C-alpha cells in the first residue's frame, strides 16, 4: 500500500506547481515531501499496525524507554529547536 502513495504525493506537488507562478520547483518538491509524509503517516494511523507510525519508530530508534535514550532524544530535540527558531525568525 505505501508504494501506491508515492504517485499520489507527486500528483499533489505537481498540482501546486501547475497552480501558477506563486509556486516553483522547490515549493513543489517540498509539497510532495509533505504530502508523502501525510499519506504515509495517515495510512500508518488508519491501519493500526503496531510500530509503523513516526512516533512509534522514533521511540524505537532512540530507545526512549531507557534513561540514555530519553536523554539522547531530548538533547537532540532541544538542540534542533534551539537552532531552528532563530533560523526561521532571523
C-alpha positions in Angstrom: 0.0 0.0 0.0 2.7 2.7 0.8 4.3 2.4 -2.6 0.9 3.4 -4.1 1.1 6.6 -2.1 4.2 7.9 -3.8 2.4 8.8 -7.1 -0.4 10.5 -5.1 2.2 12.7 -3.3 3.8 13.6 -6.7 0.4 14.5 -8.1 -0.3 16.8 -5.2 3.1 18.5 -5.5 2.9 18.9 -9.3 -0.6 20.3 -9.0 0.8 23.0 -6.8 3.5 23.7 -9.5 0.8 23.9 -12.2 -1.2 26.3 -10.0 0.7 29.2 -11.1 3.7 31.4 -10.7 3.4 31.5 -6.9 4.9 28.0 -6.7 8.3 27.0 -8.1 10.1 23.7 -8.3 11.4 23.9 -4.8 7.9 24.6 -3.5 6.5 21.6 -5.5 9.2 19.3 -4.1 8.5 20.4 -0.5 4.8 19.9 -1.1 5.5 16.4 -2.5 7.5 15.6 0.6 4.8 16.9 3.0 2.1 15.1 1.1 4.0 11.9 1.1 4.6 12.2 4.8 0.9 12.9 5.4 -0.2 10.0 3.3 2.3 7.5 4.9 1.5 8.7 8.4 -2.2 8.7 7.7 -2.0 5.2 6.3 0.0 4.1 9.4 -2.5 5.5 11.8 -5.5 4.1 10.0 -4.2 0.6 9.5 -3.4 0.3 13.2 -0.4 -1.9 12.6 1.9 -1.8 15.7 5.2 0.1 15.2 4.6 1.9 11.8 3.9 5.5 12.8 6.6 8.1 13.0 6.1 8.4 16.8 6.5 4.6 17.3 9.6 4.5 15.0 11.1 7.5 16.9 10.6 5.7 20.2 12.3 2.6 18.8 15.2 4.4 17.2 16.0 6.4 20.3 15.1 3.6 22.8 13.1 6.2 24.8 12.2 3.6 27.4 15.8 3.8 28.7 17.4 6.8 30.5 20.1 7.1 27.9 17.6 7.0 25.1 15.4 9.7 26.7 18.5 11.9 27.3 19.7 11.4 23.7 16.3 12.2 22.2 15.8 15.2 24.5 19.3 16.6 23.8 18.8 16.2 20.0 15.4 17.8 20.0 16.4 20.7 22.3 19.5 21.3 20.1 17.3 21.3 16.9 14.7 23.7 18.4 17.5 26.0 19.7 18.8 26.2 16.1 15.5 26.2 14.2 13.7 29.0 16.0 16.4 31.7 15.3 17.0 30.2 11.8 13.3 30.8 10.9 12.9 34.1 12.7 16.2 35.6 11.7 
